[in-house]
Amino acid sequence: MDAAEYPWRQLGGFVAFSGLEKIQNRGPEQAIDLLEARIKKLEANLKNQFSTSLFSDGTGSGGKEFGGFRLFIQDNPAAAGTVGGINQVANPFWRNQFSASAVFNASTALSRMNTLYLQCIRGGEAPDLIVADAEMFGQYEATQQQLQRFTSEKMAAAVFLSYRYKGADVVYDDSCPTRRMYFITTSSFAFRYAKDRWFDVGESRTVTNADYDVTPVWVAGNLTCNNRALNGVIISSGIA
């Protein structure tokens, strides 16, 4: 048995609150809790960055970024590389599936998707989430609109634009790399995190030699995968 191991990664930021702002934002004249508002804004920014990192290859910010789908579901999984400490060249079982660059349009979409989907099946496990960029989602959508299929209630509640394909939700994500469609078996992924560092707001601390406090917000962990072969990517060269 080979064990994949992933390093800890940390994402965070600080909210600054000056002494003058404390004076201006207190008492009965206080319109809003300025510190609380800034913390919520920082949390929102961190969550957006977190979402973007889910599609990364883990090399951003000098190799400090969370690993994402471009690391686990590579365009060329036979190329030199080590993922989770396992060499993908020496260990073919540790490679994801892929459909090389070719035309992806309303005429070819279903054929390419059918082929890759079958390649990702292992026993009773199969992709249950398909994420695409705008172009590829639009081409798949063109194959479905005439069939009058409707979005799933679960995805509608989550404000995702989605369709269904063989039991999998097909969604558009603006963070998805250009001309990529990822077939994801969600049971093979988990984001492991430190319980006290999941968008945790730390204690404010006073900066020496200055009249302001800073409040940190932290996330510590990393995306992990235990079976890359259950996942795949279709690469599009264009629609014509």
FENLIN-V799573 format. One record per residue. N is the residue number from 0. PHI is phi in whole degrees, -180 to 180 (NA if undefined). OMEGA is omega in radians with two decimals (* if undefined). NEAR is the number of other ideal C-beta (glycine too) atoms within 8 Angstrom. Layout:
# FENLIN-V799573
((N & PHI & OMEGA & NEAR) (N & PHI & OMEGA & NEAR))
This chain:
# FENLIN-V799573
((0 & NA & 3.06 & 2) (1 & -97 & -3.13 & 6) (2 & -109 & 3.07 & 5) (3 & -84 & 3.13 & 11) (4 & -127 & -3.08 & 6) (5 & -127 & -3.12 & 9) (6 & -76 & 3.03 & 5) (7 & -69 & 3.04 & 7) (8 & -128 & -3.10 & 11) (9 & -134 & 3.09 & 9) (10 & -124 & -3.12 & 11) (11 & -170 & 3.12 & 9) (12 & -167 & -3.10 & 8) (13 & -126 & 3.00 & 9) (14 & -106 & 3.13 & 12) (15 & -98 & -3.12 & 7) (16 & -143 & -3.03 & 13) (17 & -81 & 3.09 & 8) (18 & -61 & 3.11 & 7) (19 & -64 & 3.13 & 7) (20 & -66 & 3.07 & 10) (21 & -60 & 3.14 & 9) (22 & -65 & -3.09 & 7) (23 & -75 & -3.03 & 6) (24 & -124 & 3.11 & 11) (25 & -153 & 3.10 & 7) (26 & 75 & -3.08 & 4) (27 & -66 & -3.14 & 3) (28 & -84 & -3.10 & 5) (29 & -64 & 3.14 & 8) (30 & -83 & 3.12 & 4) (31 & -143 & 3.01 & 7) (32 & -80 & -3.02 & 7) (33 & -62 & -3.14 & 9) (34 & -64 & 3.13 & 10) (35 & -62 & 3.13 & 8) (36 & -64 & 3.14 & 9) (37 & -69 & 3.10 & 10) (38 & -64 & 3.12 & 12) (39 & -63 & 3.11 & 8) (40 & -66 & 3.11 & 8) (41 & -64 & 3.12 & 12) (42 & -60 & 3.13 & 11) (43 & -64 & 3.11 & 8) (44 & -64 & 3.13 & 9) (45 & -66 & 3.12 & 14) (46 & -67 & 3.07 & 9) (47 & -66 & 3.11 & 8) (48 & -67 & 3.09 & 9) (49 & -61 & 3.14 & 11) (50 & -61 & 3.11 & 8) (51 & -62 & -3.12 & 9) (52 & -66 & 3.12 & 12) (53 & -65 & 3.11 & 11) (54 & -109 & -3.07 & 11) (55 & -87 & 3.03 & 14) (56 & -104 & 3.07 & 9) (57 & 81 & -3.10 & 10) (58 & -100 & -3.12 & 6) (59 & -66 & 3.14 & 10) (60 & 54 & 3.11 & 5) (61 & 67 & 3.14 & 4) (62 & 83 & -3.10 & 7) (63 & -98 & -3.09 & 7) (64 & -75 & 3.02 & 12) (65 & -59 & 3.02 & 13) (66 & -73 & -3.10 & 12) (67 & -137 & -3.04 & 14) (68 & -64 & 3.12 & 12) (69 & -72 & 3.03 & 10) (70 & -84 & -3.04 & 11) (71 & -85 & -3.11 & 14) (72 & -121 & -2.98 & 14) (73 & -86 & 3.08 & 14) (74 & -62 & 3.12 & 5) (75 & -134 & -3.07 & 6) (76 & -69 & 3.10 & 11) (77 & -89 & 3.13 & 7) (78 & -72 & -3.14 & 8) (79 & -58 & 3.12 & 3) (80 & 169 & 3.10 & 9) (81 & -125 & -3.14 & 7) (82 & -124 & -3.12 & 12) (83 & 63 & 3.13 & 9) (84 & 83 & 3.14 & 7) (85 & -110 & -3.12 & 10) (86 & -74 & -3.08 & 8) (87 & -78 & 3.08 & 15) (88 & -74 & -3.11 & 8) (89 & -78 & -3.06 & 4) (90 & -129 & -3.10 & 10) (91 & -58 & -3.14 & 6) (92 & -64 & -3.05 & 5) (93 & -97 & 3.14 & 11) (94 & -105 & 3.04 & 11) (95 & -79 & 3.07 & 12) (96 & -88 & 3.09 & 13) (97 & -156 & 3.06 & 14) (98 & -119 & -3.00 & 11) (99 & -61 & -3.07 & 5) (100 & -55 & 3.11 & 5) (101 & -162 & -3.12 & 10) (102 & -62 & 3.08 & 9) (103 & -131 & 3.11 & 15) (104 & -140 & -3.07 & 9) (105 & -61 & -3.13 & 7) (106 & -86 & -3.06 & 4) (107 & -108 & -3.00 & 10) (108 & -56 & -3.05 & 14) (109 & -65 & 3.12 & 8) (110 & -62 & 3.13 & 7) (111 & -68 & 3.13 & 12) (112 & -67 & 3.12 & 13) (113 & -61 & -3.11 & 8) (114 & -64 & -3.11 & 9) (115 & -68 & -3.13 & 15) (116 & -56 & 3.14 & 14) (117 & -63 & 3.14 & 7) (118 & -67 & -3.08 & 8) (119 & -88 & -3.09 & 15) (120 & -77 & 3.04 & 8) (121 & -136 & -3.10 & 8) (122 & 63 & 3.14 & 4) (123 & -93 & -3.12 & 3) (124 & -101 & -3.12 & 10) (125 & -154 & 3.13 & 13) (126 & -56 & 3.09 & 13) (127 & -120 & 3.10 & 10) (128 & -145 & 3.10 & 10) (129 & -123 & -3.08 & 14) (130 & -118 & -3.07 & 11) (131 & -135 & 3.01 & 15) (132 & -79 & -3.04 & 13) (133 & -62 & -3.07 & 8) (134 & -65 & -3.08 & 10) (135 & -73 & 3.06 & 15) (136 & -63 & 3.14 & 14) (137 & -62 & 3.13 & 8) (138 & -69 & 3.07 & 13) (139 & -67 & 3.14 & 16) (140 & -58 & -3.14 & 9) (141 & -63 & 3.12 & 9) (142 & -80 & -3.02 & 11) (143 & -106 & -3.01 & 9) (144 & -60 & -3.13 & 7) (145 & -71 & 3.12 & 5) (146 & -89 & 3.10 & 6) (147 & 58 & 3.06 & 5) (148 & -86 & -3.06 & 6) (149 & -110 & 3.13 & 4) (150 & -65 & 3.11 & 9) (151 & -71 & -3.13 & 9) (152 & -63 & -3.12 & 6) (153 & -62 & -3.12 & 7) (154 & -72 & 3.11 & 12) (155 & -64 & 3.13 & 10) (156 & -66 & 3.14 & 6) (157 & -89 & 3.13 & 6) (158 & 62 & 3.03 & 4) (159 & -105 & 2.99 & 10) (160 & -84 & -3.00 & 7) (161 & -144 & 2.98 & 11) (162 & -129 & 3.11 & 10) (163 & -118 & 3.07 & 10) (164 & -144 & 3.13 & 10) (165 & 49 & 3.13 & 6) (166 & 89 & 3.13 & 6) (167 & -100 & 3.02 & 13) (168 & -80 & 3.09 & 13) (169 & -107 & -3.05 & 11) (170 & -128 & 3.01 & 13) (171 & -98 & 3.06 & 11) (172 & -136 & -3.09 & 9) (173 & -70 & 3.07 & 5) (174 & -90 & -3.12 & 7) (175 & -66 & 3.12 & 11) (176 & -56 & -3.09 & 7) (177 & -59 & 3.09 & 5) (178 & 55 & 3.07 & 11) (179 & -133 & 3.01 & 13) (180 & -132 & -3.07 & 15) (181 & -100 & 3.03 & 13) (182 & -100 & -2.97 & 16) (183 & -121 & 2.98 & 13) (184 & -96 & -2.95 & 15) (185 & -63 & 3.14 & 7) (186 & -67 & -3.14 & 7) (187 & -88 & -3.13 & 11) (188 & -117 & 3.01 & 11) (189 & -155 & 3.01 & 6) (190 & -96 & -3.14 & 8) (191 & -89 & -3.07 & 7) (192 & -141 & 3.05 & 9) (193 & -75 & -3.04 & 8) (194 & -59 & -3.13 & 5) (195 & -95 & 3.12 & 5) (196 & -134 & 3.08 & 11) (197 & -109 & -3.01 & 9) (198 & 51 & -3.10 & 9) (199 & -82 & 3.09 & 9) (200 & -91 & -3.11 & 8) (201 & -81 & 3.13 & 8) (202 & -75 & 3.10 & 4) (203 & -67 & 3.12 & 8) (204 & -135 & -3.11 & 7) (205 & -87 & 3.10 & 6) (206 & -80 & 3.13 & 8) (207 & -71 & 3.12 & 4) (208 & 62 & 3.11 & 3) (209 & -158 & -3.10 & 5) (210 & -104 & 3.02 & 5) (211 & -160 & 3.08 & 11) (212 & -109 & 3.05 & 9) (213 & -126 & 3.11 & 11) (214 & -122 & -3.11 & 14) (215 & -88 & 2.98 & 10) (216 & -129 & -2.99 & 16) (217 & -129 & 2.92 & 11) (218 & -133 & 3.12 & 14) (219 & -133 & 3.14 & 10) (220 & 162 & 3.07 & 13) (221 & -171 & 3.05 & 11) (222 & -77 & -3.14 & 13) (223 & -125 & 3.11 & 11) (224 & -137 & 3.14 & 12) (225 & -108 & 3.12 & 6) (226 & -158 & -3.10 & 10) (227 & -67 & -3.07 & 13) (228 & -65 & 3.12 & 11) (229 & -82 & -3.02 & 12) (230 & -126 & -3.13 & 19) (231 & -155 & -3.14 & 14) (232 & -140 & 2.98 & 17) (233 & -104 & -3.13 & 14) (234 & -109 & -3.12 & 12) (235 & -103 & 3.04 & 14) (236 & -95 & -3.12 & 8) (237 & 138 & -3.08 & 7) (238 & -97 & 3.12 & 8) (239 & -147 & * & 4))
